[in-house]
Amino acid sequence: MENSATRRDRAPAESPYVLDNAGKEASARFPALSVLFDAGTIRHFEALGVSPGWRCLEIGGGGGSVASWLAARVGPTGHVLVTDIDPRFLESLHLENAEVRRHDIATDPLPEAAFDLVHARLVLVHVLQRERALAQMIAALKPDGWLIDEEFDSSVFPDPAVGPGEVLSKTHLAMTRVMDDRGVDRNFGRRLFGLMRTLGLVDVAAEGRTIMFSAGSAGPSLLRSNYEQLHDAMIGAGYITEQDFRADLARLDDPEFMLPSPVLWAVRGRRP
Protein backbone atom coordinates (compact mmCIF):
# COMPACT_ATOMS: atom_id res chain seq x y z
CA MET A 1 0.00 0.00 0.00
CA GLU A 2 1.19 3.53 -0.62
CA ASN A 3 2.65 5.22 2.41
CA SER A 4 1.02 8.31 3.88
CA ALA A 5 3.52 10.68 2.28
CA THR A 6 2.71 9.30 -1.17
CA ARG A 7 -1.00 9.61 -0.59
CA ARG A 8 -0.69 13.23 0.44
CA ASP A 9 1.49 14.30 -2.46
CA ARG A 10 -1.49 15.96 -4.11
CA ALA A 11 -3.77 17.95 -1.87
CA PRO A 12 -7.43 17.40 -2.78
CA ALA A 13 -8.88 20.24 -4.78
CA GLU A 14 -12.45 21.31 -4.17
CA SER A 15 -14.46 18.28 -5.13
CA PRO A 16 -16.71 18.47 -8.18
CA TYR A 17 -18.98 15.84 -6.64
CA VAL A 18 -22.21 16.83 -4.96
CA LEU A 19 -21.70 14.42 -2.01
CA ASP A 20 -17.97 14.71 -1.54
CA ASN A 21 -15.95 12.94 1.15
CA ALA A 22 -14.89 16.20 2.77
CA GLY A 23 -18.37 16.68 4.22
CA LYS A 24 -18.67 15.66 7.87
CA GLU A 25 -21.72 13.62 6.88
CA ALA A 26 -19.58 11.15 4.91
CA SER A 27 -18.62 9.35 8.12
CA ALA A 28 -22.30 8.39 8.54
CA ARG A 29 -22.96 7.78 4.86
CA PHE A 30 -20.35 5.08 4.31
CA PRO A 31 -21.52 2.72 7.09
CA ALA A 32 -25.10 3.08 5.86
CA LEU A 33 -24.11 2.28 2.28
CA SER A 34 -22.19 -0.75 3.52
CA VAL A 35 -25.15 -2.11 5.48
CA LEU A 36 -27.56 -1.50 2.63
CA PHE A 37 -25.57 -2.70 -0.36
CA ASP A 38 -22.41 -4.66 0.49
CA ALA A 39 -24.19 -8.02 0.71
CA GLY A 40 -25.49 -7.66 -2.84
CA THR A 41 -22.13 -6.51 -4.15
CA ILE A 42 -20.36 -9.46 -2.53
CA ARG A 43 -22.93 -11.86 -3.96
CA HIS A 44 -22.02 -10.68 -7.45
CA PHE A 45 -18.29 -11.09 -6.72
CA GLU A 46 -18.87 -14.64 -5.53
CA ALA A 47 -20.95 -15.45 -8.60
CA LEU A 48 -18.02 -14.39 -10.80
CA GLY A 49 -15.64 -16.59 -8.84
CA VAL A 50 -13.36 -13.91 -7.41
CA SER A 51 -10.60 -15.99 -5.83
CA PRO A 52 -7.00 -16.01 -4.58
CA GLY A 53 -4.54 -14.46 -6.99
CA TRP A 54 -6.98 -12.08 -8.69
CA ARG A 55 -5.91 -8.51 -9.36
CA CYS A 56 -8.77 -6.15 -8.61
CA LEU A 57 -9.49 -2.44 -9.04
CA GLU A 58 -12.02 -0.80 -6.72
CA ILE A 59 -12.94 2.68 -7.99
CA GLY A 60 -14.42 5.16 -5.54
CA GLY A 61 -13.45 3.09 -2.51
CA GLY A 62 -15.29 5.35 -0.07
CA GLY A 63 -15.18 3.80 3.39
CA GLY A 64 -13.19 0.77 2.28
CA SER A 65 -15.60 -2.05 3.15
CA VAL A 66 -15.67 -3.50 -0.39
CA ALA A 67 -11.90 -3.16 -0.82
CA SER A 68 -11.36 -4.94 2.50
CA TRP A 69 -13.54 -7.85 1.41
CA LEU A 70 -11.71 -8.10 -1.92
CA ALA A 71 -8.29 -8.01 -0.25
CA ALA A 72 -9.28 -10.86 2.07
CA ARG A 73 -10.71 -12.85 -0.84
CA VAL A 74 -7.74 -12.56 -3.23
CA GLY A 75 -5.25 -13.26 -0.45
CA PRO A 76 -1.49 -12.69 -0.42
CA THR A 77 -1.09 -13.84 -4.02
CA GLY A 78 -3.62 -11.27 -5.24
CA HIS A 79 -3.71 -7.50 -5.19
CA VAL A 80 -6.30 -4.74 -4.83
CA LEU A 81 -5.85 -1.19 -6.10
CA VAL A 82 -8.46 1.00 -4.40
CA THR A 83 -8.90 4.56 -5.61
CA ASP A 84 -10.85 7.62 -4.61
CA ILE A 85 -10.77 11.28 -5.51
CA ASP A 86 -10.48 11.89 -1.74
CA PRO A 87 -9.10 8.76 0.00
CA ARG A 88 -9.18 10.11 3.55
CA PHE A 89 -11.41 7.24 4.73
CA LEU A 90 -9.14 4.63 3.14
CA GLU A 91 -5.88 5.57 4.82
CA SER A 92 -6.54 3.40 7.88
CA LEU A 93 -7.05 0.16 5.92
CA HIS A 94 -3.43 -1.09 6.29
CA LEU A 95 -3.96 -4.09 4.01
CA GLU A 96 -0.75 -5.84 2.95
CA ASN A 97 -2.06 -6.74 -0.49
CA ALA A 98 -3.79 -3.43 -1.27
CA GLU A 99 -2.69 -0.02 -2.51
CA VAL A 100 -4.63 3.18 -1.93
CA ARG A 101 -4.34 5.81 -4.63
CA ARG A 102 -5.80 9.28 -4.99
CA HIS A 103 -7.41 9.19 -8.42
CA ASP A 104 -10.19 10.91 -10.36
CA ILE A 105 -11.77 8.48 -12.80
CA ALA A 106 -13.01 11.48 -14.82
CA THR A 107 -9.52 12.77 -15.64
CA ASP A 108 -6.72 10.45 -14.46
CA PRO A 109 -5.38 7.45 -16.44
CA LEU A 110 -5.56 3.83 -15.30
CA PRO A 111 -3.22 0.91 -16.03
CA GLU A 112 -4.39 -0.88 -19.18
CA ALA A 113 -5.20 -4.60 -19.42
CA ALA A 114 -4.12 -5.05 -15.80
CA PHE A 115 -7.10 -6.34 -13.79
CA ASP A 116 -9.21 -9.47 -13.50
CA LEU A 117 -11.97 -7.40 -11.89
CA VAL A 118 -12.89 -3.71 -12.02
CA HIS A 119 -15.69 -2.58 -9.73
CA ALA A 120 -17.39 0.72 -8.92
CA ARG A 121 -20.55 1.52 -6.99
CA LEU A 122 -22.41 4.82 -7.13
CA VAL A 123 -19.49 6.58 -8.80
CA LEU A 124 -20.34 7.21 -12.45
CA VAL A 125 -23.71 8.83 -11.71
CA HIS A 126 -21.62 11.73 -10.36
CA VAL A 127 -19.06 11.87 -13.20
CA LEU A 128 -19.86 14.28 -16.02
CA GLN A 129 -17.60 12.33 -18.43
CA ARG A 130 -19.21 9.07 -17.31
CA GLU A 131 -19.17 7.25 -20.65
CA ARG A 132 -15.51 8.09 -21.18
CA ALA A 133 -14.79 6.87 -17.66
CA LEU A 134 -16.66 3.64 -18.35
CA ALA A 135 -14.57 3.05 -21.48
CA GLN A 136 -11.41 3.61 -19.46
CA MET A 137 -12.56 1.08 -16.86
CA ILE A 138 -13.07 -1.47 -19.63
CA ALA A 139 -9.62 -0.75 -21.05
CA ALA A 140 -8.16 -1.53 -17.60
CA LEU A 141 -9.46 -5.12 -17.80
CA LYS A 142 -7.34 -8.06 -18.82
CA PRO A 143 -8.79 -10.21 -21.60
CA ASP A 144 -11.57 -12.25 -19.94
CA GLY A 145 -11.59 -9.77 -17.04
CA TRP A 146 -14.89 -8.67 -15.54
CA LEU A 147 -16.37 -5.23 -15.00
CA ILE A 148 -19.14 -4.78 -12.41
CA ASP A 149 -20.64 -1.33 -12.12
CA GLU A 150 -23.50 -0.56 -9.74
CA GLU A 151 -25.40 2.66 -10.27
CA PHE A 152 -28.71 4.16 -9.19
CA ASP A 153 -31.83 4.56 -11.29
CA SER A 154 -34.14 6.99 -9.52
CA SER A 155 -37.22 6.34 -11.65
CA VAL A 156 -38.92 4.65 -8.67
CA PHE A 157 -40.56 7.26 -6.45
CA PRO A 158 -42.61 7.00 -3.27
CA ASP A 159 -46.34 6.75 -3.92
CA PRO A 160 -48.72 7.22 -0.96
CA ALA A 161 -51.48 5.70 -3.10
CA VAL A 162 -49.55 2.41 -3.02
CA GLY A 163 -48.36 2.56 0.59
CA PRO A 164 -49.87 5.19 2.90
CA GLY A 165 -46.60 5.43 4.82
CA GLU A 166 -44.60 6.29 1.70
CA VAL A 167 -43.59 9.94 1.76
CA LEU A 168 -42.09 12.00 -1.04
CA SER A 169 -40.84 14.88 1.08
CA LYS A 170 -40.06 18.41 -0.04
CA THR A 171 -36.48 17.85 1.09
CA HIS A 172 -36.15 14.74 -1.06
CA LEU A 173 -37.42 16.62 -4.09
CA ALA A 174 -35.07 19.51 -3.32
CA MET A 175 -32.14 17.09 -3.10
CA THR A 176 -32.92 15.70 -6.53
CA ARG A 177 -33.04 19.23 -7.95
CA VAL A 178 -29.61 20.04 -6.52
CA MET A 179 -28.26 16.80 -7.98
CA ASP A 180 -29.73 17.63 -11.38
CA ASP A 181 -28.18 21.11 -11.18
CA ARG A 182 -24.76 19.54 -10.53
CA GLY A 183 -24.97 17.15 -13.47
CA VAL A 184 -25.79 13.93 -11.60
CA ASP A 185 -27.41 11.40 -13.94
CA ARG A 186 -29.91 9.90 -11.53
CA ASN A 187 -31.04 7.29 -14.09
CA PHE A 188 -27.62 6.21 -15.32
CA GLY A 189 -27.98 2.72 -13.87
CA ARG A 190 -30.79 2.01 -16.32
CA ARG A 191 -28.51 2.81 -19.27
CA LEU A 192 -25.55 0.69 -18.16
CA PHE A 193 -26.66 -2.58 -19.76
CA GLY A 194 -26.85 -1.06 -23.23
CA LEU A 195 -23.66 0.94 -22.79
CA MET A 196 -21.60 -2.09 -21.80
CA ARG A 197 -22.75 -3.98 -24.88
CA THR A 198 -22.06 -0.97 -27.10
CA LEU A 199 -18.54 -0.72 -25.65
CA GLY A 200 -17.76 -4.30 -26.64
CA LEU A 201 -18.24 -6.33 -23.48
CA VAL A 202 -19.75 -9.81 -23.74
CA ASP A 203 -21.81 -11.94 -21.35
CA VAL A 204 -23.44 -8.71 -20.19
CA ALA A 205 -26.07 -9.20 -17.49
CA ALA A 206 -27.95 -6.84 -15.19
CA GLU A 207 -29.90 -7.03 -11.96
CA GLY A 208 -31.84 -4.24 -10.30
CA ARG A 209 -32.57 -4.23 -6.57
CA THR A 210 -34.41 -1.81 -4.36
CA ILE A 211 -34.91 -1.64 -0.61
CA MET A 212 -37.82 -0.21 1.35
CA PHE A 213 -36.29 2.28 3.75
CA SER A 214 -38.04 2.38 7.13
CA ALA A 215 -37.49 4.10 10.46
CA GLY A 216 -34.63 2.69 12.49
CA SER A 217 -32.88 1.11 9.50
CA ALA A 218 -29.79 2.17 7.57
CA GLY A 219 -31.97 3.75 4.88
CA PRO A 220 -33.02 6.83 6.86
CA SER A 221 -29.45 7.15 8.13
CA LEU A 222 -28.29 7.40 4.51
CA LEU A 223 -31.03 9.91 3.68
CA ARG A 224 -30.25 12.01 6.74
CA SER A 225 -26.55 12.26 5.84
CA ASN A 226 -27.40 13.24 2.26
CA TYR A 227 -30.03 15.79 3.28
CA GLU A 228 -27.76 17.38 5.87
CA GLN A 229 -24.79 17.61 3.50
CA LEU A 230 -26.93 19.34 0.87
CA HIS A 231 -28.77 21.56 3.36
CA ASP A 232 -26.99 24.79 2.41
CA ALA A 233 -27.30 24.12 -1.32
CA MET A 234 -31.03 23.37 -1.07
CA ILE A 235 -31.77 26.42 1.12
CA GLY A 236 -29.50 28.69 -0.93
CA ALA A 237 -31.24 27.73 -4.17
CA GLY A 238 -34.64 28.44 -2.63
CA TYR A 239 -35.77 24.85 -3.18
CA ILE A 240 -36.92 24.38 0.42
CA THR A 241 -37.46 26.34 3.62
CA GLU A 242 -35.65 25.68 6.88
CA GLN A 243 -38.98 24.82 8.50
CA ASP A 244 -39.77 22.16 5.89
CA PHE A 245 -36.24 20.79 6.11
CA ARG A 246 -36.47 20.30 9.88
CA ALA A 247 -39.92 18.72 9.58
CA ASP A 248 -38.69 16.27 6.95
CA LEU A 249 -35.67 15.29 9.04
CA ALA A 250 -37.97 14.55 11.97
CA ARG A 251 -40.20 12.46 9.70
CA LEU A 252 -37.30 10.03 9.13
CA ASP A 253 -37.79 8.89 12.75
CA ASP A 254 -41.54 8.37 12.39
CA PRO A 255 -42.32 4.65 12.95
CA GLU A 256 -44.64 4.81 9.93
CA PHE A 257 -41.99 6.22 7.60
CA MET A 258 -41.43 4.30 4.34
CA LEU A 259 -39.52 5.18 1.21
CA PRO A 260 -38.40 2.86 -1.61
CA SER A 261 -34.74 3.30 -2.46
CA PRO A 262 -33.66 4.06 -6.01
CA VAL A 263 -33.06 0.91 -8.04
CA LEU A 264 -29.42 -0.10 -7.78
CA TRP A 265 -28.55 -1.70 -11.11
CA ALA A 266 -25.62 -4.10 -10.90
CA VAL A 267 -24.38 -4.65 -14.44
CA ARG A 268 -21.53 -6.95 -15.32
CA GLY A 269 -19.70 -7.73 -18.52
CA ARG A 270 -16.55 -9.55 -19.64
CA ARG A 271 -13.82 -8.19 -21.88
CA PRO A 272 -13.37 -10.68 -24.73
C-alpha positions in Angstrom: 0.0 0.0 0.0 1.2 3.5 -0.6 2.6 5.2 2.4 1.0 8.3 3.9 3.5 10.7 2.3 2.7 9.3 -1.2 -1.0 9.6 -0.6 -0.7 13.2 0.4 1.5 14.3 -2.5 -1.5 16.0 -4.1 -3.8 17.9 -1.9 -7.4 17.4 -2.8 -8.9 20.2 -4.8 -12.5 21.3 -4.2 -14.5 18.3 -5.1 -16.7 18.5 -8.2 -19.0 15.8 -6.6 -22.2 16.8 -5.0 -21.7 14.4 -2.0 -18.0 14.7 -1.5 -15.9 12.9 1.2 -14.9 16.2 2.8 -18.4 16.7 4.2 -18.7 15.7 7.9 -21.7 13.6 6.9 -19.6 11.2 4.9 -18.6 9.4 8.1 -22.3 8.4 8.5 -23.0 7.8 4.9 -20.3 5.1 4.3 -21.5 2.7 7.1 -25.1 3.1 5.9 -24.1 2.3 2.3 -22.2 -0.7 3.5 -25.1 -2.1 5.5 -27.6 -1.5 2.6 -25.6 -2.7 -0.4 -22.4 -4.7 0.5 -24.2 -8.0 0.7 -25.5 -7.7 -2.8 -22.1 -6.5 -4.1 -20.4 -9.5 -2.5 -22.9 -11.9 -4.0 -22.0 -10.7 -7.5 -18.3 -11.1 -6.7 -18.9 -14.6 -5.5 -20.9 -15.5 -8.6 -18.0 -14.4 -10.8 -15.6 -16.6 -8.8 -13.4 -13.9 -7.4 -10.6 -16.0 -5.8 -7.0 -16.0 -4.6 -4.5 -14.5 -7.0 -7.0 -12.1 -8.7 -5.9 -8.5 -9.4 -8.8 -6.1 -8.6 -9.5 -2.4 -9.0 -12.0 -0.8 -6.7 -12.9 2.7 -8.0 -14.4 5.2 -5.5 -13.4 3.1 -2.5 -15.3 5.3 -0.1 -15.2 3.8 3.4 -13.2 0.8 2.3 -15.6 -2.1 3.1 -15.7 -3.5 -0.4 -11.9 -3.2 -0.8 -11.4 -4.9 2.5 -13.5 -7.9 1.4 -11.7 -8.1 -1.9 -8.3 -8.0 -0.2 -9.3 -10.9 2.1 -10.7 -12.8 -0.8 -7.7 -12.6 -3.2 -5.2 -13.3 -0.5 -1.5 -12.7 -0.4 -1.1 -13.8 -4.0 -3.6 -11.3 -5.2 -3.7 -7.5 -5.2 -6.3 -4.7 -4.8 -5.9 -1.2 -6.1 -8.5 1.0 -4.4 -8.9 4.6 -5.6 -10.9 7.6 -4.6 -10.8 11.3 -5.5 -10.5 11.9 -1.7 -9.1 8.8 0.0 -9.2 10.1 3.6 -11.4 7.2 4.7 -9.1 4.6 3.1 -5.9 5.6 4.8 -6.5 3.4 7.9 -7.0 0.2 5.9 -3.4 -1.1 6.3 -4.0 -4.1 4.0 -0.8 -5.8 3.0 -2.1 -6.7 -0.5 -3.8 -3.4 -1.3 -2.7 0.0 -2.5 -4.6 3.2 -1.9 -4.3 5.8 -4.6 -5.8 9.3 -5.0 -7.4 9.2 -8.4 -10.2 10.9 -10.4 -11.8 8.5 -12.8 -13.0 11.5 -14.8 -9.5 12.8 -15.6 -6.7 10.4 -14.5 -5.4 7.4 -16.4 -5.6 3.8 -15.3 -3.2 0.9 -16.0 -4.4 -0.9 -19.2 -5.2 -4.6 -19.4 -4.1 -5.0 -15.8 -7.1 -6.3 -13.8 -9.2 -9.5 -13.5 -12.0 -7.4 -11.9 -12.9 -3.7 -12.0 -15.7 -2.6 -9.7 -17.4 0.7 -8.9 -20.5 1.5 -7.0 -22.4 4.8 -7.1 -19.5 6.6 -8.8 -20.3 7.2 -12.5 -23.7 8.8 -11.7 -21.6 11.7 -10.4 -19.1 11.9 -13.2 -19.9 14.3 -16.0 -17.6 12.3 -18.4 -19.2 9.1 -17.3 -19.2 7.3 -20.7 -15.5 8.1 -21.2 -14.8 6.9 -17.7 -16.7 3.6 -18.3 -14.6 3.1 -21.5 -11.4 3.6 -19.5 -12.6 1.1 -16.9 -13.1 -1.5 -19.6 -9.6 -0.8 -21.0 -8.2 -1.5 -17.6 -9.5 -5.1 -17.8 -7.3 -8.1 -18.8 -8.8 -10.2 -21.6 -11.6 -12.3 -19.9 -11.6 -9.8 -17.0 -14.9 -8.7 -15.5 -16.4 -5.2 -15.0 -19.1 -4.8 -12.4 -20.6 -1.3 -12.1 -23.5 -0.6 -9.7 -25.4 2.7 -10.3 -28.7 4.2 -9.2 -31.8 4.6 -11.3 -34.1 7.0 -9.5 -37.2 6.3 -11.6 -38.9 4.6 -8.7 -40.6 7.3 -6.5 -42.6 7.0 -3.3 -46.3 6.7 -3.9 -48.7 7.2 -1.0 -51.5 5.7 -3.1 -49.5 2.4 -3.0 -48.4 2.6 0.6 -49.9 5.2 2.9 -46.6 5.4 4.8 -44.6 6.3 1.7 -43.6 9.9 1.8 -42.1 12.0 -1.0 -40.8 14.9 1.1 -40.1 18.4 0.0 -36.5 17.8 1.1 -36.1 14.7 -1.1 -37.4 16.6 -4.1 -35.1 19.5 -3.3 -32.1 17.1 -3.1 -32.9 15.7 -6.5 -33.0 19.2 -8.0 -29.6 20.0 -6.5 -28.3 16.8 -8.0 -29.7 17.6 -11.4 -28.2 21.1 -11.2 -24.8 19.5 -10.5 -25.0 17.1 -13.5 -25.8 13.9 -11.6 -27.4 11.4 -13.9 -29.9 9.9 -11.5 -31.0 7.3 -14.1 -27.6 6.2 -15.3 -28.0 2.7 -13.9 -30.8 2.0 -16.3 -28.5 2.8 -19.3 -25.5 0.7 -18.2 -26.7 -2.6 -19.8 -26.9 -1.1 -23.2 -23.7 0.9 -22.8 -21.6 -2.1 -21.8 -22.8 -4.0 -24.9 -22.1 -1.0 -27.1 -18.5 -0.7 -25.7 -17.8 -4.3 -26.6 -18.2 -6.3 -23.5 -19.7 -9.8 -23.7 -21.8 -11.9 -21.4 -23.4 -8.7 -20.2 -26.1 -9.2 -17.5 -28.0 -6.8 -15.2 -29.9 -7.0 -12.0 -31.8 -4.2 -10.3 -32.6 -4.2 -6.6 -34.4 -1.8 -4.4 -34.9 -1.6 -0.6 -37.8 -0.2 1.4 -36.3 2.3 3.8 -38.0 2.4 7.1 -37.5 4.1 10.5 -34.6 2.7 12.5 -32.9 1.1 9.5 -29.8 2.2 7.6 -32.0 3.8 4.9 -33.0 6.8 6.9 -29.4 7.1 8.1 -28.3 7.4 4.5 -31.0 9.9 3.7 -30.3 12.0 6.7 -26.6 12.3 5.8 -27.4 13.2 2.3 -30.0 15.8 3.3 -27.8 17.4 5.9 -24.8 17.6 3.5 -26.9 19.3 0.9 -28.8 21.6 3.4 -27.0 24.8 2.4 -27.3 24.1 -1.3 -31.0 23.4 -1.1 -31.8 26.4 1.1 -29.5 28.7 -0.9 -31.2 27.7 -4.2 -34.6 28.4 -2.6 -35.8 24.8 -3.2 -36.9 24.4 0.4 -37.5 26.3 3.6 -35.7 25.7 6.9 -39.0 24.8 8.5 -39.8 22.2 5.9 -36.2 20.8 6.1 -36.5 20.3 9.9 -39.9 18.7 9.6 -38.7 16.3 6.9 -35.7 15.3 9.0 -38.0 14.5 12.0 -40.2 12.5 9.7 -37.3 10.0 9.1 -37.8 8.9 12.7 -41.5 8.4 12.4 -42.3 4.7 13.0 -44.6 4.8 9.9 -42.0 6.2 7.6 -41.4 4.3 4.3 -39.5 5.2 1.2 -38.4 2.9 -1.6 -34.7 3.3 -2.5 -33.7 4.1 -6.0 -33.1 0.9 -8.0 -29.4 -0.1 -7.8 -28.6 -1.7 -11.1 -25.6 -4.1 -10.9 -24.4 -4.6 -14.4 -21.5 -7.0 -15.3 -19.7 -7.7 -18.5 -16.6 -9.6 -19.6 -13.8 -8.2 -21.9 -13.4 -10.7 -24.7 
